[in-house]
């Protein structure tokens, strides 16, 4: 499959870099613009296959950017990302020429599937079915590392990319110690003191999200790593 060129317009630079790194690791080519004005300029310079844009941005919001783009380009697919969920915002986005709309927070796999669909390269149904069936059982919980979702009873929680990747490693090595250094090098890129502290914060978040089953524990093996027990 040819590479899909994505222009991602987002003023939250941390989120932008996380999404850029994740998409590029999956074979996408990603350019990032930090506001609507830059996005408008880069759109005509880069000619992306898909435009992914936040709605609320400084200098020029996503709606105005797409309105101007659609004056001369009616065909390039547009996907809006936004925390705004009012129905009039959704309607306005489609009236301006958007092709899809994804509300924050969202799973990275869902974003990739939608981008591929907009680019006319939707993954085969068999691959989608495999993703949907990729549920791991953790005590009373079900966990899908690809969709980044954690379920217990009728409650579903969306995990961040790093939360999902950490939990996946713990699940794959149930009752065994997962080395801290390996996690840091694979997910952060280095094992510095500050990243070690950041990992501990993520572990604390996961403990809280798994707390509805009292039999589940994430144990800190001092100086070595973490172990999932249930």
C-alpha positions in Angstrom: 0.0 0.0 0.0 1.3 3.5 -0.9 2.0 5.8 2.0 -0.9 8.0 3.1 0.0 11.7 3.4 -1.7 13.4 6.3 -1.7 17.0 7.3 -2.6 17.3 11.0 -3.6 20.7 12.2 -3.6 20.9 16.0 -2.6 23.7 18.4 -1.9 21.3 21.4 1.6 20.5 20.4 2.1 17.5 22.8 -1.0 15.8 21.4 0.2 16.7 17.9 3.6 15.0 18.4 2.1 11.9 20.0 -0.3 11.4 17.1 2.4 12.2 14.5 4.8 9.7 16.1 2.2 7.0 16.3 0.9 7.4 12.8 4.4 7.5 11.3 5.2 4.3 13.2 2.3 2.8 11.2 3.6 3.9 7.8 1.8 7.3 7.4 3.6 10.4 6.3 2.5 13.2 8.7 3.0 17.0 8.5 1.9 19.1 11.5 0.6 22.7 11.5 0.0 24.5 14.8 -3.0 26.7 13.8 -5.5 27.3 11.1 -3.4 29.9 9.2 -0.4 27.6 9.0 -2.7 24.7 8.1 -4.2 26.6 5.2 -0.8 27.5 3.8 0.6 23.9 4.3 -2.4 22.3 2.7 -1.8 23.9 -0.6 2.0 23.4 -0.3 1.9 19.7 0.8 -1.3 18.5 -1.1 -2.1 15.8 1.5 -4.3 12.8 0.9 -6.3 13.5 4.1 -6.6 16.7 6.2 -7.1 16.1 10.0 -7.9 19.2 11.9 -8.9 20.4 15.3 -11.9 22.8 15.4 -10.9 25.2 18.3 -7.5 26.8 17.4 -6.0 30.3 17.7 -5.6 32.7 14.8 -8.0 30.7 12.5 -10.2 27.9 13.7 -10.7 24.7 11.8 -14.1 25.6 10.4 -12.8 28.8 8.8 -9.7 27.0 7.5 -11.8 24.3 5.8 -14.3 26.9 4.5 -11.4 28.6 2.6 -9.9 25.3 1.4 -13.3 24.3 0.0 -13.4 27.4 -2.2 -10.8 25.8 -4.5 -10.5 22.1 -3.3 -13.8 20.1 -3.0 -12.2 16.7 -3.0 -9.5 16.2 -0.4 -11.1 14.4 2.5 -11.4 16.3 5.8 -11.7 14.8 9.3 -12.5 17.1 12.2 -11.2 16.3 15.7 -12.9 18.2 18.5 -14.0 18.0 22.1 -17.1 20.1 21.2 -20.0 17.7 20.9 -23.0 20.1 20.3 -25.1 18.9 17.3 -24.9 22.3 15.6 -21.1 22.0 15.5 -21.3 18.6 13.8 -23.8 20.0 11.3 -21.7 23.1 10.6 -18.6 20.9 10.0 -20.4 18.8 7.4 -22.0 21.8 5.8 -18.5 23.3 5.3 -17.4 20.1 3.5 -16.0 17.8 6.2 -16.2 14.1 5.5 -15.9 12.8 9.0 -16.0 13.9 12.6 -14.2 12.3 15.6 -14.8 13.5 19.2 -11.9 13.7 21.7 -10.8 11.6 23.4 -10.4 8.9 20.8 -8.5 5.7 20.2 -5.5 5.8 17.9 -6.6 2.7 16.0 -10.0 4.3 15.4 -8.3 7.4 14.0 -6.1 5.3 11.7 -9.1 3.3 10.4 -11.0 6.5 9.6 -8.0 8.1 7.8 -7.5 4.9 5.7 -11.2 4.9 4.9 -11.1 8.6 3.8 -8.1 7.9 1.7 -9.9 5.1 0.0 -7.7 2.5 1.5 -9.9 1.0 4.3 -8.3 -2.1 5.8 -9.9 -5.4 5.0 -12.9 -6.5 7.0 -11.0 -9.5 8.3 -8.4 -7.1 9.8 -11.1 -5.0 11.4 -12.7 -8.2 12.8 -9.3 -9.3 14.2 -9.0 -6.0 16.0 -12.5 -6.2 17.4 -11.8 -9.7 18.8 -8.4 -8.8 20.4 -9.9 -8.6 23.9 -7.7 -9.8 26.8 -9.3 -10.9 30.1 -7.9 -9.3 33.3 -9.9 -10.6 36.2 -13.3 -9.0 35.8 -12.0 -6.6 33.1 -11.7 -7.0 29.4 -9.0 -5.0 27.6 -8.4 -4.3 24.0 -4.9 -3.0 23.5 -5.4 -2.0 19.8 -8.7 -0.1 20.4 -7.2 1.2 23.8 -10.3 0.3 25.7 -10.9 -1.2 29.1 -14.3 -2.6 30.1 -15.9 -3.9 33.3 -19.6 -4.8 33.3 -21.2 -2.0 31.2 -18.5 0.6 32.0 -15.9 1.3 29.2 -12.8 3.4 29.7 -10.7 4.9 27.0 -7.0 4.5 27.7 -4.2 6.7 26.4 -1.6 5.2 24.0 1.0 4.8 26.8 -1.5 3.5 29.3 -2.6 0.9 26.8 1.0 -0.1 25.8 2.1 -0.4 29.5 -1.0 -2.5 30.4 -0.4 -4.7 27.3 3.1 -5.5 28.4 1.9 -6.3 31.9 -0.8 -8.6 30.6 1.6 -10.5 28.2 3.8 -11.1 31.2 1.2 -11.9 33.9 2.8 -12.7 37.2 6.2 -11.9 35.9 8.3 -8.7 36.3 8.3 -6.4 33.4 11.6 -4.5 33.4 11.2 -0.7 34.0 14.1 0.1 31.7 12.6 -1.9 28.8 9.3 0.0 29.1 11.0 3.4 29.2 13.2 2.7 26.2 10.3 1.3 24.1 7.7 4.0 25.0 9.7 7.1 26.0 12.9 6.6 24.1 15.2 6.9 27.1 15.3 5.7 30.7 16.0 9.1 32.4 15.0 9.8 36.0 12.2 12.1 34.9 10.7 9.5 32.5 10.9 7.0 35.3 8.8 9.3 37.4 6.4 9.7 34.5 6.1 5.9 34.2 5.2 5.7 37.9 2.4 8.2 37.3 1.0 6.0 34.5 1.2 3.0 36.7 -0.8 4.8 39.4 -3.4 5.8 36.8 -3.7 2.1 35.7 -4.1 0.9 39.3 -7.0 3.4 39.8 -8.6 2.2 36.5 -8.4 -1.4 37.6 -9.5 -0.8 41.2 -13.0 -2.1 40.7 -11.6 -5.6 40.9 -9.9 -6.0 44.3 -8.0 -9.1 43.2 -6.0 -7.2 40.6 -2.7 -5.7 41.7 0.2 -4.0 39.9 3.2 -4.6 42.2 6.3 -2.5 42.2 9.4 -4.8 42.4 11.8 -2.2 43.7 14.8 -1.6 41.4 13.5 -4.0 38.7 10.1 -3.2 37.4 6.3 -4.0 37.7 4.3 -7.1 37.9 0.6 -7.6 37.2 -1.1 -10.1 39.5 -4.7 -11.4 39.5 
